[in-house]
Amino acid sequence: MNTNENYLASVKKQFLYYKMLGEKAIDQLEPGQLFQATNEDSNSIATIVKHLHGNMLSRWTNFLNSDGEKVWRTRDAEFENDLTGKSQVMDRWNAGWACLFTALDSLQPEQLSAIIYIRNEGHTVIDAINRQLAHYPYHVGQIVYAAKMLKKGEWQSLSIPKNKSNEYNTGKFAQEKAVRHFTDEELKKLQ
């Protein structure tokens, strides 16, 4: 595998990981909690999902050949919560991620240095991917944080549980050194 192939495989794993984190956070909530915002200046999880969906469709639809800020996108409307149920939220979530993964799966390693445009500003494909690899985890972090607040102490940790670092590290260091690779089965579970 060459460097560009390794990069593409790596970013797919990272996007899958953050998709999984968002889903595990959402799964811990009651449907109505997806629509709660802590104040007027914050967004509900449903609104964050709606924004991610709009961004993903705009950025990744025909992304090698058209500007990433599509003329049909209405970004401001993404922050008006008109979704009414968990199924609508999850439909938007899944459609956005599917658009992203379809675009990434279509990429050839030699296309990573091509120039694409977002709001008429040129980026290499690598830069455009990295831009979204920073943007989406930022919003997934908001989802996780909001979900933790909504659960009020009944939260099931998505990483190393609080005060369990030593126990976790002891288990890890008891194992042989290895490079972490996802199996095809693990990747399918993340999708």
C-alpha angles and dihedrals in degrees: 000000000000126000094265092049089049090050093052092047090048096050091047089054091048093050090047090051093053092044088054093048091053092049093049090051093048091047091061092060134084110243094251092055090067088071099048120106122191094226143344093279096052131075128233119238088253090056092048089051090049090052093047089050093052093046094047094049092047096046100041105035107102086339098167093055109032136045113276091232099069120207089232093057116105100194096177090056089057087073094054107090108226098144112114108191145023092255090059090048092050092045089057091044093052095042092053094049092044090055090051095048093045089055094046092047090053094054121105117211092242090059094066093091094048117115119244129174134237113183088347092303117123121236133169111246088250091054091048091051092047090049090058092040086062096040101050097048088049089060094039087055088054089051092050093046093048091047091052091052092048093050091056099207098331091095122137107214118245093202135018106338119242113279092010100096096105092049091048094047092047089056093047095048091048088066128080116264111266141164110247113239125173114230118226088253092053091049091051090052090053091052 
